[in-house]
Amino acid sequence: MVKPYPAIRETRRGSVQPVSITATWSRLDVWLAQHAPATYAVLAPPATDADLRIDLELPPELIESLRCHNGVTAWANLLPEALPSSAAQIAENWQLRMDLAGDFDGFVAHQPESEPYWHPAWIPWADGDGDLQIIDLRPGPTHGRLGMAAHDGTGDFTASWPDLTSYLSDVVDSLHHGTGVNGWYPYLTTHQELWWDRGPDQQTVNDEPLIRVPRN
């Protein structure tokens, strides 16, 4: 039986002192290789110069991330919000949202919503079954923050991170300490896979036991 977490704390967005994207991915790689090798196996190789030749300008932070892993080679519950996309998938999702938004005035925020369905300066770096985790490149003090753009809703930055580095740093901290990331908690399956689930006391997934991640 999986026992509830004692003294669970929730990771606050951006609460971990971030390091570089490359160093953060390196820590994540090491953790996955040791504790969740089945998930580690689906990480794609680094993006090449050819992979990055897409019709979309990407921020340096995202390019650095893609230089670590150009998405994944198969579905996995790798991150709590959405699955990181390849450079090609990022460009495809951006263009798809541009086309959809153009069909129904989706570039404008309609009351009572404060954000539109889509904005050209949103970069969809990760995909959660059509709900995109985006990097907001609009000018201003929130430039670079992370948010979500639902497939059937609007942009949402109520649970955002200041940048991609902060988000990935919080993920790695959660894996090492068993803390939550925006309500998602890390587990291991019996198949040596990483699994993120809502709440700190989940016991099964698909009728199979979940195991709490080892905490440092």
Rosetta blueprint (number, residue, H / E / L):
1 M L
2 V L
3 K L
4 P L
5 Y L
6 P L
7 A L
8 I L
9 R L
10 E E
11 T E
12 R L
13 R L
14 G L
15 S L
16 V L
17 Q L
18 P L
19 V L
20 S L
21 I H
22 T H
23 A H
24 T H
25 W H
26 S H
27 R H
28 L H
29 D H
30 V H
31 W H
32 L H
33 A H
34 Q H
35 H H
36 A L
37 P H
38 A H
39 T H
40 Y H
41 A L
42 V L
43 L E
44 A L
45 P L
46 P L
47 A L
48 T L
49 D L
50 A L
51 D L
52 L L
53 R L
54 I L
55 D L
56 L L
57 E L
58 L L
59 P L
60 P H
61 E H
62 L H
63 I H
64 E H
65 S H
66 L H
67 R H
68 C H
69 H L
70 N L
71 G L
72 V E
73 T L
74 A L
75 W L
76 A L
77 N L
78 L L
79 L L
80 P L
81 E L
82 A L
83 L E
84 P E
85 S L
86 S L
87 A H
88 A H
89 Q H
90 I H
91 A H
92 E H
93 N H
94 W H
95 Q H
96 L H
97 R H
98 M H
99 D H
100 L H
101 A H
102 G H
103 D H
104 F L
105 D L
106 G L
107 F L
108 V L
109 A L
110 H L
111 Q L
112 P L
113 E L
114 S L
115 E L
116 P L
117 Y L
118 W L
119 H L
120 P L
121 A L
122 W E
123 I E
124 P E
125 W E
126 A E
127 D E
128 G E
129 D L
130 G L
131 D E
132 L E
133 Q E
134 I E
135 I E
136 D E
137 L L
138 R L
139 P L
140 G L
141 P L
142 T L
143 H L
144 G L
145 R L
146 L E
147 G E
148 M E
149 A E
150 A L
151 H L
152 D L
153 G L
154 T L
155 G E
156 D E
157 F E
158 T E
159 A E
160 S E
161 W E
162 P L
163 D L
164 L H
165 T H
166 S H
167 Y H
168 L H
169 S H
170 D H
171 V H
172 V H
173 D H
174 S H
175 L H
176 H H
177 H H
178 G L
179 T L
180 G E
181 V E
182 N L
183 G L
184 W E
185 Y E
186 P E
187 Y E
188 L E
189 T E
190 T L
191 H L
192 Q L
193 E L
194 L E
195 W E
196 W E
197 D E
198 R E
199 G L
200 P L
201 D L
202 Q L
203 Q L
204 T E
205 V E
206 N L
207 D L
208 E E
209 P E
210 L E
211 I E
212 R E
213 V L
214 P L
215 R L
216 N L
